[in-house]
Every structure is written in C-alpha cells, then in structure tokens.
Amino acid sequence: MCADTSRRIVLAITGASGALYAVRTLAALLAAGQTVDVIASEYGRRLLVEEIGPDARLDRLQDLLETKYGQDVRRGRWTAYSNRDLGARIASGSRGADAMVVVPCSMKTLAAIAHGLSRSLVERAADVMLKERRPLIVVPRETPLSLPQLRNMVACAEAGAIVVPAMPGFYQQPRTIDDLADFMAGRILSLLHIPHSLYPVWDPDGAPEP
Ligand SMILES: Cc1cc2nc3c(=O)[nH]c(=O)nc-3n(C[C@H](O)[C@H](O)[C@H](O)COP(=O)(O)O)c2cc1C
C-alpha cells in the first residue's frame, strides 16, 4: 500500500448517529499527516455534543483529539468550514479536495448526494467529487432502511461513491465502543489508501474454530 501524505481530504459530519466514527476518522487522518477540511451540518454538530459531549464542539475538538488520541494528531492540520459557505474552495471543481468522506451520513444527506442537490457545502463538495471522478466515501447510518433510502444508496454507488455502511465487524473481538470506532475509521483509511494500525490484520489461521 502506498502512502499518500500530502492530500487534502474533506470530512463531512452529518446528523446520523455515530459521531464517534467521525472523530476517530479525523484523528486517524491527522495522525497520518493529512490536511482535512471539516464540514459539520447543523445536526452533525448537534450529534457531536449529544453523543460525545460538549468537548466535541468543533471549537474545542482539537483538545479532545489530543487528549483522547495523543499528540500524533498534530502531524496533520484541519480547518472547519461553515456548511452555508458555498464559496469555500472545496465547493469548486478546480480547487476542490482530493477525496471526501461523509461520516456519519444521514439519510437526508444521502438523498441529497444521490440526487445532486448541492444546496449546502456538504452536498456541493460531494457533488464535486462525483463530477470530477474523485473518491467519495459515504458512511450511511439508519435502521431499518426504507426503499427510497436503499435506492439512494444504489444511486450513490452508481454515480461512483463508495458506500460503507456503519456496520463494524465483530471478528476482531471488540471490547469497547472505541474498538468499534477504530474499525470503521480503519476501513475508511484503507479505502483512501492511507496506512494505519487501527485494528490488527485479520488472521484466519488464528480465528477460533467455527
Ligand atoms: C439524536 C438524533 C439522532 C439521529 N439519528 C439519525 C440517524 O441515525 N440516521 C439518520 O439518517 N438521521 C438521524 N437523525 C435525523 C437527522 O439528524 C435529520 O434528518 C437531519 O435533518 C439531517 O440533516 P443533515 O443531513 O443536514 O445533517 C437523528 C436526529 C437526532 C436528533
């Protein structure tokens, strides 16, 4: 696996459950030396606080990242953008990012990406990824799923996005919620071809007998 150490990656946080996946992914991208443009929707910000606590507010997040994940997060840098700022550089195809992750991705944002609505910076930056044929990873979270939601996942996949449902595996024998978040963040980094050690490589020889 080759290391990409100088890419600009958009991390969009929307209002689905699983804010910890976003925080873990951001920490891992930073520890890998990436430049990250963070956009949180209104409900994305709300769920950061409701699920993790007030220290996950974007204006306090750097301290939380350093305390929880260590000083390695200082290898990268991140900037927060307003979801209303459609004039931000990542809204532009010529000046946009190299890749984008929407984690967690609400069904509302999934629908907007599937139909190219581009009303907010999250939606526009995702649309840019699709039209410029750059990697777009969406991590939807909802259960159960309606037929329109399933169709929107298909539409995103047909448009070129990689759909990575928030479905952590249990074959790594996770013991904590952080282990589950590590798994999802690790899958995301792997898809971006960024080396990581967020979970051990699965060894079928070491697995218990079925
Ligand atoms: C506590 C809470 C949990 C939610 N969990 C989900 C969820 O898991 N999946 C989802 O699609 N929407 C969920 N929602 C609803 C979305 O936040 C809502 O549809 C919102 O308008 C999404 O907007 P956004 O995509 O701009 O963030 C949740 C809302 C709240 C308040």
The ligand as an SDF file (V2000), in Angstrom:
LIG
                    3D

 31 33  0  0  0  0  0  0  0  0999 V2000
  -30.4640   12.2880   18.2550 C   0  0  0  0  0  0  0  0  0  0  0  0
  -30.6910   12.1720   16.7660 C   0  0  0  0  0  0  0  0  0  0  0  0
  -30.2750   11.0280   16.1180 C   0  0  0  0  0  0  0  0  0  0  0  0
  -30.4710   10.8810   14.7300 C   0  0  0  0  0  0  0  0  0  0  0  0
  -30.0220    9.7550   14.1220 N   0  0  0  0  0  0  0  0  0  0  0  0
  -30.1620    9.6400   12.7720 C   0  0  0  0  0  0  0  0  0  0  0  0
  -29.6240    8.5060   12.1040 C   0  0  0  0  0  0  0  0  0  0  0  0
  -29.0140    7.6130   12.6980 O   0  0  0  0  0  0  0  0  0  0  0  0
  -29.7470    8.4540   10.7590 N   0  0  0  0  0  0  0  0  0  0  0  0
  -30.3760    9.4480   10.0290 C   0  0  0  0  0  0  0  0  0  0  0  0
  -30.4390    9.3390    8.8120 O   0  0  0  0  0  0  0  0  0  0  0  0
  -30.9020   10.5310   10.6530 N   0  0  0  0  0  0  0  0  0  0  0  0
  -30.8120   10.6480   12.0040 C   0  0  0  0  0  0  0  0  0  0  0  0
  -31.3290   11.7580   12.6490 N   0  0  0  0  0  0  0  0  0  0  0  0
  -32.1010   12.7420   11.8530 C   0  0  0  0  0  0  0  0  0  0  0  0
  -31.2100   13.7300   11.1170 C   0  0  0  0  0  0  0  0  0  0  0  0
  -30.3450   14.3740   12.0260 O   0  0  0  0  0  0  0  0  0  0  0  0
  -32.1010   14.7400   10.3900 C   0  0  0  0  0  0  0  0  0  0  0  0
  -32.7600   14.1010    9.3080 O   0  0  0  0  0  0  0  0  0  0  0  0
  -31.3250   15.9260    9.8880 C   0  0  0  0  0  0  0  0  0  0  0  0
  -32.2170   16.7830    9.1910 O   0  0  0  0  0  0  0  0  0  0  0  0
  -30.1800   15.5400    8.9910 C   0  0  0  0  0  0  0  0  0  0  0  0
  -29.6220   16.7180    8.4530 O   0  0  0  0  0  0  0  0  0  0  0  0
  -28.1540   16.7340    7.8370 P   0  0  0  0  0  0  0  0  0  0  0  0
  -28.0650   15.6250    6.8470 O   0  0  0  0  0  0  0  0  0  0  0  0
  -28.0570   18.0670    7.2020 O   0  0  0  0  0  0  0  0  0  0  0  0
  -27.2060   16.5780    8.9720 O   0  0  0  0  0  0  0  0  0  0  0  0
  -31.1120   11.9130   14.0050 C   0  0  0  0  0  0  0  0  0  0  0  0
  -31.5110   13.0850   14.6770 C   0  0  0  0  0  0  0  0  0  0  0  0
  -31.3010   13.2060   16.0400 C   0  0  0  0  0  0  0  0  0  0  0  0
  -31.7170   14.4830   16.7260 C   0  0  0  0  0  0  0  0  0  0  0  0
  1  2  1  0
  2  3  1  0
  2 30  2  0
  3  4  2  0
  4  5  1  0
  4 28  1  0
  5  6  2  0
  6  7  1  0
  6 13  1  0
  7  8  2  0
  7  9  1  0
  9 10  1  0
 10 11  2  0
 10 12  1  0
 12 13  2  0
 13 14  1  0
 14 15  1  0
 14 28  1  0
 15 16  1  0
 16 17  1  0
 16 18  1  0
 18 19  1  0
 18 20  1  0
 20 21  1  0
 20 22  1  0
 22 23  1  0
 23 24  1  0
 24 25  2  0
 24 26  1  0
 24 27  1  0
 28 29  2  0
 29 30  1  0
 30 31  1  0
M  END
$$$$
